[in-house]
Amino acid sequence: MRVGLFIPCYVDAFFPQVGIATLELLEKLQLEVVYPLDQTCCGQMMANAGCQKDAAGAEALFVKNFRDFDHIVTPSGSCAHHVREHLDAIADSAEVESVRRGTYELVEFLHDVLKVEAFPWARFPHKVGLHNSCSTLRKLRTAKASEIDEPFFSKPIDLLSKVQGIELVTPSRPDECCGFGGTFSIFEEPVSAKMGYDKIADHHAAGAEYIVSADMSCLMHQRGCAERLGLDIRFIHIAEILNGAAA
């Protein structure tokens, strides 16, 4: 299987280890992974800021880079959601529709497409709290949202449970937003910070040594909150754990 790898701009700039872990993990699963070298932003930042027309250039380049792949994989729920549901600053076409349909967030790709049953190289003997970002939870539906009356399911928990030695701990309000919300954390800084502090305190009370998520943007925000609170909690992307990150 030939996969196009999309690494979001903030991951490339601030958390390159997440991009590397994603690449290595997909290659361990015997996939041919291609990273288009001239890729940039998918356009989400402009669209979220209300500047939809300004996203056209980024979206057009995204389609050009990834139109020849059956599957496009990214370690970001919010970027995957933007491409799948909001790639609309450019004219619709068969290529655009193909890219929309073929784009997956890493967890759903591993769980739904590859149906991975084991990560024999992965061992992580720590207490880990899972953070489902709002995009993955309520847009991509990778886990049950607490406000919906349906049987419990969680794709990230299903994958993490296959890691040796890991102990998953659950905060009292697992679905609560951490307060990042992109530009929300800039324009509503006091509210955003308080939400982050509450989220970190909840994970800390549950005994989490690490907080894991499929979205580094949320973890970036929470890490800053933890540092300001003086709490000894570490943060790690799910790709790093599944790839066999050293404990």
C-alpha atoms as one frame of an Amber mdcrd trajectory, in Angstrom:
protein
   0.000   0.000   0.000   1.345   3.415  -1.014   0.536   6.199   1.441   0.983
   9.951   1.198   2.211  11.389   4.495   0.990  14.849   5.451   2.782  16.466
   8.404   0.971  19.602   9.667   2.982  22.812   9.699   3.013  23.185  13.504
   4.200  19.577  13.904   6.940  20.150  11.348   8.035  23.360  13.080   7.711
  22.468  16.773   7.351  18.686  17.142   9.347  17.020  14.341   9.700  13.876
  16.451   5.981  13.257  15.921   6.373  13.348  12.149   9.356  11.001  12.364
   7.459   8.594  14.639   4.499   8.570  12.244   6.744   7.776   9.279   8.617
   5.038  11.147   5.394   3.486  12.446   3.801   3.303   8.993   6.976   1.801
   7.562   7.054  -0.815  10.344   3.588  -1.792   9.160   5.062  -2.573   5.728
   3.664   0.447   3.910   5.347   2.447   1.182   5.264   5.970   2.570   5.856
   9.043   0.403   6.402  12.528   1.823   5.822  15.212  -0.831   8.616  17.690
  -0.196   6.786  20.857  -1.215   3.802  20.325   1.088   2.734  23.219   3.307
  -0.350  24.054   5.389  -3.652  22.375   4.477  -5.422  25.731   4.826  -7.074
  25.096   8.160  -5.577  28.106   9.936  -6.880  30.604   7.413 -10.298  28.984
   7.201 -10.675  28.838  10.993  -9.812  32.519  11.223 -12.638  33.379   8.845
 -10.320  33.989   5.897 -11.630  31.178   3.713 -10.587  32.703   0.395  -7.019
  33.062   1.640  -6.868  29.273   2.118  -7.268  28.632  -1.622  -3.545  28.531
  -2.419  -2.738  26.117   0.387  -5.688  23.895  -0.476  -4.801  23.785  -4.168
  -1.217  22.815  -3.352  -2.470  20.148  -0.958  -4.596  18.578  -3.678  -1.717
  18.763  -6.158   0.623  17.019  -3.712  -1.732  14.245  -2.641  -4.085  13.593
  -5.577  -2.208  10.472  -6.706  -2.515   8.598  -3.392  -5.328   6.284  -2.379
  -4.667   7.128   1.277  -3.342  10.331   2.857  -2.395   9.998   6.520  -1.748
  12.782   9.028  -1.002  12.804  12.788  -3.588  15.537  13.347  -7.324  15.219
  13.819  -8.062  18.884  13.135  -6.145  18.888   9.842  -7.791  15.635   8.740
 -11.196  17.114   9.518 -10.443  20.306   7.592  -9.381  18.412   4.495 -12.303
  16.009   4.663 -15.088  18.499   5.407 -13.867  22.022   4.634 -11.597  21.867
   1.614 -13.902  24.335  -0.108 -11.894  27.488  -0.847 -11.142  25.957  -4.248
 -13.520  24.715  -6.918 -14.877  21.227  -6.433 -13.563  18.541  -8.772 -13.010
  14.796  -8.968  -9.458  15.322  -7.667 -10.656  17.375  -4.699 -13.303  14.782
  -3.832 -10.738  11.987  -4.078  -8.377  13.793  -1.705 -11.210  14.475   0.731
 -12.265  10.822   0.801  -8.713   9.540   1.031  -7.533  11.621   3.996  -7.295
   9.936   7.388  -6.130  10.893  10.844  -3.481   8.389  11.987  -5.597   6.620
  14.634  -8.562   5.998  12.358  -6.233   4.839   9.577  -4.554   2.298  11.849
  -7.839   1.188  13.384 -10.295   1.298  10.476  -8.193   0.803   7.352  -5.213
  -1.307   8.417  -7.031  -2.921  11.371  -3.732  -3.312  13.253  -3.908  -6.084
  15.853  -0.511  -5.729  17.531   2.457  -3.418  18.068   5.033  -6.003  19.220
   7.828  -3.442  19.363   5.938  -1.075  21.707   6.314  -1.078  25.492   5.328
   1.874  27.692   5.129   1.026  31.434   3.474   4.230  32.632   0.113   5.562
  33.774  -1.291   7.361  30.768  -4.295   9.672  30.460  -5.902   9.970  27.033
  -6.958  13.340  25.674  -9.449  13.187  22.820  -9.354  16.477  20.969 -12.682
  18.048  20.074 -11.984  17.406  16.382 -11.236  13.707  16.774 -14.056  13.135
  19.248 -16.932  15.068  17.727 -15.963  15.439  14.086 -13.993  12.308  13.209
 -15.829  10.240  15.851 -12.826   8.204  16.922 -14.451   7.688  20.335 -17.814
   7.890  22.036 -18.809  11.396  23.107 -20.368  11.436  26.570 -23.400  13.423
  25.436 -24.424  10.741  22.912 -26.406   7.747  24.144 -24.601   4.879  22.464
 -22.308   1.976  23.444 -18.809   2.928  24.508 -16.045   2.758  21.917 -12.610
   4.320  21.633 -10.269   3.725  18.730  -7.230   5.267  20.478  -7.825   3.178
  23.613  -8.176   0.075  21.460  -4.791   0.785  19.891  -3.078   1.786  23.141
  -4.336  -1.346  24.899  -2.100  -3.335  22.538   1.023  -1.672  24.004   2.891
  -3.700  26.610   2.949  -2.356  30.157   0.716   0.660  29.621  -1.862   1.574
  32.280  -4.655   3.861  31.116  -6.151   6.175  33.731  -9.307   8.205  33.193
  -9.992  11.768  34.385 -13.408  12.528  35.860 -14.408  14.633  32.824 -12.714
  12.846  29.909 -14.556  14.651  27.097 -14.042  18.184  28.353 -12.225  20.578
  26.007  -8.722  21.543  27.129  -9.266  25.152  26.049  -6.870  25.336  23.122
  -9.283  25.729  20.214  -6.736  27.331  17.875  -7.188  31.106  17.868  -9.603
  30.772  20.809  -6.540  30.424  23.053  -5.315  33.799  21.755  -8.506  35.854
  21.711  -9.971  34.313  24.890  -6.738  33.752  26.777  -8.072  33.816  30.392
 -10.890  31.369  29.613  -8.573  29.152  27.585  -5.976  29.050  30.370  -8.564
  28.208  33.050  -9.931  25.368  30.921  -6.382  24.079  30.456  -5.621  24.260
  34.165  -8.818  22.344  34.964  -7.997  19.683  32.388  -4.468  19.162  33.666
  -5.609  19.057  37.296  -8.199  16.417  36.384  -5.571  14.212  34.710  -3.169
  14.756  37.610  -5.822  13.704  40.135  -6.364  10.508  38.122  -2.666   9.682
  38.515  -1.495  10.286  34.948   2.260  10.391  34.403   1.766  11.099  30.713
  -1.025  12.616  28.682  -1.340  11.177  25.190  -3.333  12.569  22.284  -3.618
  12.398  18.511  -3.356  16.209  18.372  -0.130  17.966  19.364  -1.863  21.353
  19.340  -3.895  20.343  22.393  -0.825  18.835  24.056   1.183  22.010  23.401
  -1.460  24.038  25.212  -1.725  21.565  28.083   2.036  21.346  28.493   2.206
  25.090  28.987  -0.587  24.888  31.566   1.172  22.060  33.426   4.427  24.010
  33.521   2.680  27.065  34.952   0.973  24.900  37.567   4.241  23.162  38.431
   2.785  19.684  37.813   5.096  16.855  36.801   3.153  15.504  33.828   4.713
  14.672  30.475   3.096  14.826  27.062   3.409  12.490  24.111   1.697  11.922
  20.770   0.063   8.540  20.258   2.302   7.904  17.240   5.345   7.986  19.508
   3.947   5.383  21.898   2.754   3.065  19.120   6.125   3.427  17.397   7.902
   2.170  20.521   8.992   5.356  22.304  11.503   4.692  25.077   9.882   4.841
  28.506
